[in-house]
Amino acid sequence: QVQLVESGGGLVQAGGSLRLSCTASGLTFTFGRHAMGWYRQAPGKERELVASISSGGSTNYADSVKGRFTIARDNAKYTVLLHMNSLKPEDTAVYYCNARWGELVYWGQGTQVTVSS
C-alpha cells in the first residue's frame, strides 16, 4: 500500500521560512520513476500546483512562488522536500504531496501552513 506522509507545516510570521517534507512508503522500487509535486489548497479555493519535480530532476514552479520556494527530491530516502522562504500570508493553505507515474496518482493527507502578517 502506497502512503505519502507530509510533515513540517506550522505557523510562521510573514518573511519566515518553513521546510515541508514528504516521505513515501510502498514505492521502494519505483519512487525514482514518479514525478513528485506539492499542491496547496486555501479555504474556498481550488487546489493548485505549487511545485513539481520530474523523475529526471526537472522542476516547475507556480509563478506566485518562483524565487521563494525550492523543490528537491532524495530518491534514496523516498523523500521530496519543499523549502519555502519569504513566506507571505497568501501562502497560507493546506499543502499536499503528490506522486504520479503514468495513470497512477497518490496523495498525502496534507499539512497546514499558516503565515501570519
Secondary structure, DSSP 8 states (H G I E B T S, - for coil): --EEEEE--EEEETT--EEEEEEEES-TTTGGGSEEEEEEE-TTS--EEEEEE-TT--EEE-TTTTTTEEEEEEGGGTEEEEEE-S--GGG-EEEEEEEEETTEEEE---EEEEEE-
